[in-house]
Amino acid sequence: MPLVNRISFQVKRREIVALVGESGSGKTLSSLSLMGLLPPGVNMTQGAIWLDNQQIAAPAMPFDTSVRGQKLAMIFQEPMTSMNPVLKVGEQIAEVLVRHRQLSWKQAQRAAIALLDRVGIINPEQRAKQFIHQLSGGMRQRVMIASAISCKPLLLIADEPTTALDVTIQAQILSLLQELQQEMDMGILLITHDLSVVARYADRAYVMHQGSLIEQGEVQSLLTTPQQAYTRKLIAASQPTVRSEVTASRRNTPLIRLRELTKSYAQGRSLPFFPAQRQRVLFPTTLDIYPGEILGLIGESGSGKTTLGRAIIGLIDPDSGDIEFDGISLTQASQATKKKMLRRAQIIFQDPYASLNPKITVGEQIAEPLRVYKLRQPGQIQARVEELLTQVGLEAHHARRLPGAFSGGQRQRVAIARALALEPELLVADEAVSALDLSVRGQILALLDQLRKQLGLTVLFISHDLAAVKQVCDRVVVLYHGKVVESGITGSVLVTPQHPYTQQLLAAAPDITQALQLRSAS
């Protein structure tokens, strides 16, 4: 059975071509075939790949590996898994230059620092001596770009290069790619599920569905007058309706009260025996979360969103201030009371594959909290597991599968089912849909809204995806450098923002119509 079926496309110099579609449509597989990196057991059975009028791959010939890294380069979605964690950043870039451009090691190291400077990394000499895990998400992506452009390739493949980044960093990375494309006279194949990114930066676009190309054309015409129903579905999914009023049933008493909450983390010591410095992540923060509402928490990376969410459910302790859960102060309660209260709050992490044990069936993982807290008799646990799986849109027989057998959206549903096993009142969704494509994201958001209505759940929705926040949240709180700078009903905050930072966030994440207008104006 063909995974990718007779697709044909071309990318010209100084052109950005987008390849769009949902997970499993064949986008990444197509890009891996261009790089000669198809997984074991997957082979090219028909067609050919040409680069600069030279055939580099066909079914009867091996891939020409000499072009990889030199004429062809790729930026992967997750730098942490595609870069070597035991080599310093500068060494990894220098290695490419030594191998493909025959520079000496000293020349390559100087060139690596110059490349880091070119992609906008501050203090490139210092960053070159660091490991990839010591950098922020935006810096990691810039390092990958520096490595990819080191040999001035003819074609740069960018596979979801900004999916996990916040909107301001995303805009910076995409603008950098656009600038480098013009400067180096190269073509870019941009693989993405974000149609606003396509509208803002791409010249042409191809739409993939179930391994086939179903529509193509200039971006302006493709996004304004799509011909295929599937393309219209993708466009509709990327333009959700903004909630204009609070629909949750609110009581006078909040479920969660934060009062002057602060948190800081210890930094490295500048000298031995000197006290460690601390970096303040949350400044005195006060907010309320009401029963039955979905509260959006937005802000760029490092603003304190995740720290606040983890403090609420007891994963970290605040430095000062008070967290009140249903009228009980968690900072003053005994450990037994705190444990009992925090059982009523659960979290869904961004990456369900990392938060699920890959060697244990999903049924066992959902059953574990039921056994630990003795919420069901042993003979009733299996039925409860199947009930939870059905509740999140999966089937009972899925309990026997390992996490690796599921798609990204299905794994996120499993993570939600496990969180619901303890019958919580508060659910913290920490970037729970940021890595999912449009259609799957819409399904998970609809599921959260449905669970809120059915179970009376209260949800703290942490996200940098403003479109998702517009679609599902009743109220929004905006964090900036650890401080609440704006809050209110979603329709008010995200349509008529008052604070300059909120205005900056919205400007960095235009919808399709706004992105096309920006493109025409530039």
C-alpha positions as CSV (number, residue, x, y, z in Angstrom):
1,M,0.0,0.0,0.0
2,P,1.5,3.4,-1.0
3,L,2.0,5.9,1.8
4,V,2.6,8.7,-0.7
5,N,0.8,8.4,-4.0
6,R,2.3,9.8,-7.2
7,I,3.0,13.4,-5.9
8,S,4.8,16.0,-8.0
9,F,5.9,19.4,-6.9
10,Q,8.8,21.8,-7.5
11,V,10.5,24.6,-5.6
12,K,12.3,27.4,-7.3
13,R,15.2,29.6,-6.1
14,R,14.1,32.5,-3.9
15,E,10.7,30.9,-3.4
16,I,8.9,29.6,-0.3
17,V,6.6,26.7,-1.1
18,A,4.3,25.4,1.7
19,L,3.3,21.7,2.1
20,V,0.2,21.6,4.3
21,G,-2.1,18.9,5.6
22,E,-3.0,17.1,8.8
23,S,-1.0,14.5,10.6
24,G,-0.5,11.3,8.5
25,S,-1.1,13.0,5.2
26,G,2.5,12.3,4.0
27,K,4.1,15.7,4.5
28,T,7.1,14.6,6.6
29,L,7.5,11.4,4.6
30,S,7.8,13.4,1.4
31,S,10.5,15.7,2.9
32,L,12.4,12.7,4.3
33,S,12.4,11.2,0.8
34,L,14.0,14.4,-0.5
35,M,16.8,14.0,2.0
36,G,17.2,10.3,1.5
37,L,16.2,9.6,5.1
38,L,13.3,7.2,4.6
39,P,12.7,4.9,7.6
40,P,13.6,1.2,7.3
41,G,11.1,-0.7,5.3
42,V,9.9,2.3,3.4
43,N,11.2,2.7,-0.2
44,M,10.7,4.8,-3.3
45,T,8.8,2.6,-5.8
46,Q,8.2,5.1,-8.6
47,G,9.2,8.6,-9.8
48,A,12.5,10.6,-9.4
49,I,13.9,13.5,-7.4
50,W,15.9,16.2,-9.2
51,L,18.0,18.9,-7.7
52,D,19.6,21.7,-9.8
53,N,19.0,19.7,-13.0
54,Q,20.7,16.6,-11.5
55,Q,18.8,13.4,-10.7
56,I,19.6,12.5,-7.1
57,A,17.2,9.6,-6.4
58,A,15.1,7.0,-8.2
59,P,13.8,3.5,-7.5
60,A,16.7,1.9,-9.4
61,M,19.5,4.1,-8.0
62,P,20.7,4.9,-4.5
63,F,20.3,8.3,-3.1
64,D,23.2,10.7,-3.8
65,T,24.3,11.3,-0.3
66,S,26.9,13.9,-1.4
67,V,24.2,16.5,-1.8
68,R,22.9,16.1,1.8
69,G,24.1,18.9,4.0
70,Q,25.9,20.6,1.1
71,K,23.1,21.3,-1.4
72,L,20.1,20.0,0.6
73,A,19.5,20.9,4.3
74,M,16.7,20.3,6.7
75,I,15.4,21.9,9.9
76,F,13.5,19.5,12.0
77,Q,10.6,20.2,14.3
78,E,12.4,19.4,17.6
79,P,16.0,20.5,18.0
80,M,16.5,18.5,21.2
81,T,16.0,15.2,19.4
82,S,17.8,16.1,16.2
83,M,21.0,17.6,17.7
84,N,23.7,15.8,19.6
85,P,23.2,16.4,23.4
86,V,26.8,15.6,24.3
87,L,28.5,18.0,21.8
88,K,28.6,21.7,22.3
89,V,26.6,23.9,19.9
90,G,29.7,25.4,18.2
91,E,31.2,21.9,17.7
92,Q,28.2,20.6,15.9
93,I,28.1,23.4,13.4
94,A,31.9,23.3,12.9
95,E,31.7,19.6,12.2
96,V,29.4,20.3,9.2
97,L,31.8,22.9,7.8
98,V,34.9,20.6,8.2
99,R,33.1,17.7,6.5
100,H,31.5,19.6,3.6
101,R,33.6,22.6,3.0
102,Q,37.0,21.1,4.1
103,L,37.8,23.9,6.5
104,S,40.3,23.5,9.2
105,W,38.9,23.0,12.7
106,K,39.9,26.5,13.8
107,Q,38.4,28.0,10.7
108,A,35.2,26.0,11.2
109,Q,34.9,27.2,14.8
110,R,35.3,30.8,13.8
111,A,32.7,30.3,11.0
112,A,30.3,28.6,13.4
113,I,30.4,31.7,15.7
114,A,29.8,33.9,12.8
115,L,26.8,31.8,11.8
116,L,25.3,31.9,15.3
117,D,25.7,35.7,15.1
118,R,24.0,35.8,11.7
119,V,20.9,34.0,12.9
120,G,20.5,36.5,15.7
121,I,22.0,34.8,18.8
122,I,23.3,37.2,21.3
123,N,26.8,36.5,22.7
124,P,27.6,33.8,20.0
125,E,31.0,33.1,21.4
126,Q,29.5,32.1,24.8
127,R,26.5,30.2,23.2
128,A,28.9,28.2,21.0
129,K,30.4,26.7,24.2
130,Q,27.1,25.6,25.6
131,F,25.1,22.4,25.0
132,I,21.7,22.4,23.2
133,H,19.7,21.7,26.4
134,Q,21.1,24.9,28.0
135,L,19.4,27.1,25.4
136,S,15.8,28.4,25.1
137,G,13.4,27.0,22.5
138,G,13.9,29.9,20.2
139,M,17.7,29.8,20.5
140,R,17.7,26.0,19.8
141,Q,15.8,26.6,16.6
142,R,18.2,29.3,15.6
143,V,21.1,26.9,16.2
144,M,19.5,24.4,13.9
145,I,19.0,27.1,11.2
146,A,22.7,28.1,11.6
147,S,23.8,24.5,11.1
148,A,21.4,24.0,8.1
149,I,22.6,27.1,6.2
150,S,26.3,26.6,7.0
151,C,27.0,25.2,3.5
152,K,24.6,27.6,1.7
153,P,22.2,24.9,0.4
154,L,20.1,25.3,-2.7
155,L,17.0,23.9,-0.9
156,L,16.2,24.2,2.7
157,I,13.4,22.0,4.1
158,A,11.8,23.3,7.2
159,D,9.6,20.7,8.8
160,E,7.2,22.4,11.3
161,P,10.1,24.7,12.5
162,T,8.0,26.8,14.8
163,T,5.2,24.5,16.0
164,A,6.2,24.4,19.7
165,L,7.3,28.1,19.9
166,D,5.3,31.0,21.2
167,V,3.9,33.5,18.7
168,T,6.6,36.2,19.1
169,I,9.5,33.8,18.7
170,Q,7.7,32.1,15.8
171,A,7.4,35.4,13.9
172,Q,11.1,36.1,14.5
173,I,12.2,32.6,13.2
174,L,10.0,32.8,10.1
175,S,11.2,36.3,9.3
176,L,14.8,35.1,9.7
177,L,14.1,32.2,7.3
178,Q,12.6,34.6,4.8
179,E,15.6,37.0,5.1
180,L,18.1,34.1,4.7
181,Q,16.2,32.8,1.7
182,Q,16.6,36.1,-0.2
183,E,20.2,36.6,1.0
184,M,21.4,33.1,-0.1
185,D,19.3,32.7,-3.2
186,M,17.8,29.4,-2.0
187,G,14.4,27.8,-2.1
188,I,12.5,26.8,1.0
189,L,10.0,23.9,1.4
190,L,8.0,24.9,4.4
191,I,6.0,22.0,6.0
192,T,3.4,23.3,8.3
193,H,-0.2,22.9,9.5
194,D,-0.5,26.6,10.4
195,L,-2.3,28.3,7.5
196,S,-1.7,31.8,8.9
197,V,2.0,31.1,8.5
198,V,1.4,30.0,4.9
199,A,-0.6,33.1,4.2
200,R,2.1,35.4,5.6
201,Y,5.3,33.8,4.2
202,A,4.7,31.3,1.4
203,D,4.5,32.1,-2.3
204,R,2.8,28.8,-3.4
205,A,1.2,26.0,-1.5
206,Y,0.4,22.3,-2.0
207,V,-2.4,20.6,0.1
208,M,-1.8,16.9,1.0
209,H,-4.5,14.5,2.1
210,Q,-4.0,10.8,2.7
211,G,-0.8,10.6,0.8
212,S,-2.0,12.6,-2.3
213,L,-1.8,16.1,-3.5
214,I,-5.3,17.4,-3.8
215,E,-4.9,21.1,-4.5
216,Q,-2.1,23.5,-5.3
217,G,-1.7,27.1,-6.4
218,E,-0.6,30.6,-5.4
219,V,-1.2,31.3,-1.7
220,Q,-3.6,34.2,-2.3
221,S,-6.0,32.3,-4.5
222,L,-5.7,29.0,-2.7
223,L,-6.7,30.5,0.7
224,T,-9.4,32.8,-0.6
225,T,-11.0,30.6,-3.3
226,P,-10.2,27.0,-2.4
227,Q,-11.6,24.4,-4.8
228,Q,-11.5,21.3,-2.6
229,A,-13.8,20.6,0.4
230,Y,-10.8,19.4,2.4
231,T,-8.9,22.7,1.9
232,R,-12.0,24.6,2.9
233,K,-12.2,22.4,6.1
234,L,-8.6,23.2,7.0
235,I,-9.2,27.0,6.5
236,A,-12.4,26.9,8.6
237,A,-10.5,25.0,11.4
238,S,-7.8,27.7,11.5
239,Q,-10.4,30.5,11.9
240,P,-12.4,29.7,15.1
241,T,-15.2,31.9,16.4
242,V,-14.1,34.1,19.3
243,R,-16.1,33.7,22.5
244,S,-17.7,37.0,23.2
245,E,-19.1,36.2,26.7
246,V,-18.7,33.9,29.6
247,T,-20.7,30.8,29.1
248,A,-19.6,28.9,32.2
249,S,-21.8,28.7,35.3
250,R,-20.0,31.0,37.8
251,R,-20.6,31.1,41.5
252,N,-19.6,34.0,43.7
253,T,-16.8,31.9,45.3
254,P,-13.8,31.0,43.1
255,L,-12.6,27.4,43.1
256,I,-8.9,28.6,43.0
257,R,-7.6,31.8,44.6
258,L,-4.0,33.0,44.1
259,R,-2.9,35.8,46.4
260,E,0.5,37.5,45.9
261,L,2.1,34.3,44.6
262,T,5.8,34.5,43.9
263,K,8.4,31.9,42.6
264,S,12.1,32.1,41.8
265,Y,14.7,29.5,40.8
266,A,18.3,29.2,41.9
267,Q,21.0,30.1,39.3
268,G,24.6,28.9,39.1
269,R,27.1,30.3,41.6
270,S,29.4,33.0,40.2
271,L,32.2,31.9,42.6
272,P,32.6,29.0,45.0
273,F,31.1,29.6,48.5
274,F,29.1,32.6,47.2
275,P,25.3,32.3,47.7
276,A,23.5,31.2,44.6
277,Q,21.6,33.9,42.8
278,R,17.9,33.5,42.1
279,Q,15.9,34.3,39.0
280,R,12.4,35.6,39.7
281,V,9.9,33.8,37.5
282,L,6.6,34.9,39.1
283,F,6.2,38.3,40.7
284,P,3.3,38.8,43.2
285,T,0.4,37.3,41.2
286,T,-3.2,37.4,42.1
287,L,-6.0,35.8,40.1
288,D,-9.2,33.8,40.6
289,I,-10.5,30.7,38.7
290,Y,-14.2,30.1,38.9
291,P,-16.0,26.7,38.9
292,G,-17.0,25.4,35.5
293,E,-15.0,27.9,33.4
294,I,-12.1,27.5,31.0
295,L,-9.5,30.2,31.8
296,G,-6.8,30.9,29.2
297,L,-3.3,31.7,30.4
298,I,-1.2,33.2,27.6
299,G,2.2,34.8,27.2
300,E,5.6,34.1,25.6
301,S,8.1,31.5,26.7
302,G,9.6,32.4,30.1
303,S,6.6,34.5,31.2
304,G,5.8,32.1,34.0
305,K,2.7,30.3,32.6
306,T,3.9,26.7,33.3
307,T,5.4,27.7,36.7
308,L,2.0,29.1,37.8
309,G,0.1,26.0,36.5
310,R,2.4,23.6,38.3
311,A,2.3,25.6,41.6
312,I,-1.5,25.4,41.5
313,I,-1.5,21.6,41.4
314,G,1.3,21.2,43.9
315,L,4.1,20.1,41.6
316,I,6.3,23.0,42.8
317,D,6.1,25.1,46.0
318,P,5.8,28.9,45.7
319,D,8.3,31.2,47.5
320,S,5.5,33.3,49.1
321,G,1.9,34.0,48.7
322,D,-1.2,31.8,49.1
323,I,-3.0,29.2,47.0
324,E,-6.6,28.6,48.1
325,F,-8.4,25.6,46.7
326,D,-12.1,25.5,47.4
327,G,-11.7,27.7,50.5
328,I,-8.7,25.8,51.9
329,S,-5.2,27.4,52.0
330,L,-2.8,24.8,50.5
331,T,0.2,26.8,51.8
332,Q,-1.0,26.4,55.4
333,A,-2.7,23.0,55.2
334,S,-1.1,19.8,56.6
335,Q,0.5,17.3,54.2
336,A,-2.5,15.0,54.5
337,T,-5.0,17.7,53.7
338,K,-2.9,19.0,50.9
339,K,-2.6,15.6,49.3
340,K,-6.3,15.1,49.6
341,M,-7.1,18.4,48.0
342,L,-4.5,18.1,45.2
343,R,-6.1,14.8,44.2
344,R,-8.9,17.0,42.9
345,A,-6.5,18.7,40.4
346,Q,-4.8,17.0,37.5
347,I,-2.5,18.1,34.6
348,I,-2.3,17.3,30.9
349,F,1.3,17.9,29.5
350,Q,2.3,19.2,26.1
351,D,3.9,16.0,24.9
352,P,1.7,13.0,25.7
353,Y,4.4,10.5,24.4
354,A,6.9,11.8,26.9
355,S,4.3,11.7,29.8
356,L,3.1,8.2,29.0
357,N,5.2,5.1,29.8
358,P,6.1,3.6,26.4
359,K,6.3,0.1,27.8
360,I,3.0,-0.2,29.6
361,T,-0.4,-0.4,28.0
362,V,-2.6,2.6,28.2
363,G,-5.2,0.6,30.1
364,E,-2.7,-0.1,32.8
365,Q,-1.6,3.5,33.0
366,I,-5.2,4.7,33.4
367,A,-5.9,2.0,35.9
368,E,-2.9,2.9,38.1
369,P,-4.4,6.0,39.8
370,L,-7.6,4.0,40.4
371,R,-5.6,1.4,42.3
372,V,-3.4,3.8,44.2
373,Y,-6.3,5.9,45.5
374,K,-8.7,2.9,45.8
375,L,-11.4,4.6,43.8
376,R,-12.8,1.4,42.5
377,Q,-12.9,-2.2,43.7
378,P,-10.4,-4.5,41.8
379,G,-13.2,-6.1,39.8
380,Q,-14.6,-2.7,38.7
381,I,-11.3,-1.2,37.5
382,Q,-11.4,-2.6,33.9
383,A,-14.9,-1.4,33.3
384,R,-13.9,2.1,34.6
385,V,-10.9,2.2,32.3
386,E,-13.1,1.3,29.3
387,E,-15.6,3.9,30.4
388,L,-12.9,6.6,30.5
389,L,-11.5,5.7,27.1
390,T,-15.0,5.9,25.6
391,Q,-15.6,9.2,27.3
392,V,-12.6,10.8,25.5
393,G,-13.6,9.4,22.1
394,L,-11.5,6.2,22.0
395,E,-12.7,2.5,22.0
396,A,-12.6,0.0,24.8
397,H,-10.1,-2.3,23.0
398,H,-7.6,0.5,22.9
399,A,-6.8,-0.3,26.5
400,R,-4.6,-3.2,25.4
401,R,-2.3,-1.1,23.2
402,L,1.0,0.6,24.0
403,P,1.2,4.5,23.5
404,G,3.4,4.0,20.4
405,A,0.4,2.5,18.6
406,F,-1.5,5.8,18.7
407,S,-1.4,9.0,16.8
408,G,-0.5,12.3,18.5
409,G,-4.1,13.2,18.9
410,Q,-5.1,9.8,20.3
411,R,-2.2,9.9,22.8
412,Q,-3.5,13.2,24.0
413,R,-6.9,11.7,24.5
414,V,-5.3,8.9,26.5
415,A,-3.5,11.5,28.7
416,I,-6.9,13.2,29.3
417,A,-8.5,9.9,30.2
418,R,-5.7,9.2,32.8
419,A,-6.2,12.7,34.2
420,L,-9.9,12.1,34.5
421,A,-9.5,8.8,36.3
422,L,-9.1,10.7,39.7
423,E,-12.4,12.5,39.0
424,P,-10.7,16.0,39.3
425,E,-12.5,19.3,39.6
426,L,-9.6,21.2,38.1
427,L,-7.7,20.3,34.9
428,V,-4.5,22.1,34.0
429,A,-3.9,21.8,30.2
430,D,-0.3,22.9,29.7
431,E,0.2,23.5,26.0
432,A,-2.0,20.4,25.4
433,V,-2.7,21.2,21.7
434,S,0.3,23.2,20.5
435,A,2.0,20.3,18.7
436,L,-1.2,19.0,17.1
437,D,-2.5,19.7,13.6
438,L,-5.6,21.8,12.9
439,S,-8.2,19.1,12.7
440,V,-6.9,17.1,15.7
441,R,-6.5,20.3,17.7
442,G,-10.1,21.1,17.0
443,Q,-11.2,17.7,18.2
444,I,-9.2,18.0,21.5
445,L,-10.6,21.5,22.1
446,A,-14.1,20.3,21.5
447,L,-13.5,17.4,23.9
448,L,-12.3,19.7,26.6
449,D,-15.4,21.9,26.2
450,Q,-17.7,18.8,26.2
451,L,-16.0,17.4,29.4
452,R,-16.4,20.8,31.0
453,K,-20.2,20.8,30.3
454,Q,-20.7,17.1,31.2
455,L,-18.5,16.8,34.3
456,G,-18.5,20.4,35.5
457,L,-14.7,20.6,35.1
458,T,-12.8,23.8,35.6
459,V,-9.9,24.1,33.2
460,L,-6.8,26.2,33.3
461,F,-5.8,26.3,29.6
462,I,-2.1,27.3,29.2
463,S,-1.2,28.1,25.6
464,H,0.7,30.2,23.2
465,D,-1.9,29.3,20.5
466,L,-4.1,32.3,20.4
467,A,-6.5,30.7,17.9
468,A,-7.1,27.8,20.4
469,V,-7.6,30.3,23.3
470,K,-10.2,32.3,21.2
471,Q,-12.1,29.1,20.4
472,V,-12.4,27.5,23.9
473,C,-11.7,30.0,26.7
474,D,-14.3,32.0,28.6
475,R,-11.7,34.4,30.2
476,V,-8.1,35.2,29.4
477,V,-5.2,36.2,31.7
478,V,-2.0,37.6,30.0
479,L,1.3,37.1,31.7
480,Y,4.4,39.1,30.8
481,H,7.7,38.5,32.6
482,G,5.9,36.9,35.5
483,K,3.3,39.6,35.9
484,V,-0.4,39.7,35.0
485,V,-0.7,42.7,32.6
486,E,-4.3,42.1,31.4
487,S,-7.3,39.9,32.0
488,G,-10.9,39.8,31.1
489,I,-13.5,38.1,28.9
490,T,-11.8,36.4,25.8
491,G,-13.8,38.5,23.3
492,S,-12.7,41.7,24.9
493,V,-9.0,40.9,25.6
494,L,-8.2,39.2,22.2
495,V,-10.3,41.6,20.0
496,T,-9.7,44.9,21.7
497,P,-6.6,44.5,23.8
498,Q,-5.6,47.4,26.1
499,H,-2.0,46.5,27.1
500,P,0.8,47.0,24.5
501,Y,2.1,43.5,25.2
502,T,-1.2,41.9,24.4
503,Q,-1.4,44.0,21.2
504,Q,2.1,42.8,20.4
505,L,1.1,39.1,20.9
506,L,-1.9,39.5,18.6
507,A,0.1,41.3,15.9
508,A,2.6,38.4,16.0
509,A,-0.2,35.9,15.4
510,P,-2.4,37.2,12.6
511,D,-5.3,35.1,11.2
512,I,-5.4,34.2,7.5
513,T,-7.1,37.4,6.4
514,Q,-4.8,39.6,8.4
515,A,-1.7,37.7,7.2
516,L,-2.7,38.1,3.5
517,Q,-3.2,41.8,4.1
518,L,0.3,42.1,5.7
519,R,1.8,40.2,2.8
520,S,0.1,42.6,0.3
521,A,1.3,45.7,2.3
522,S,5.0,44.5,2.5
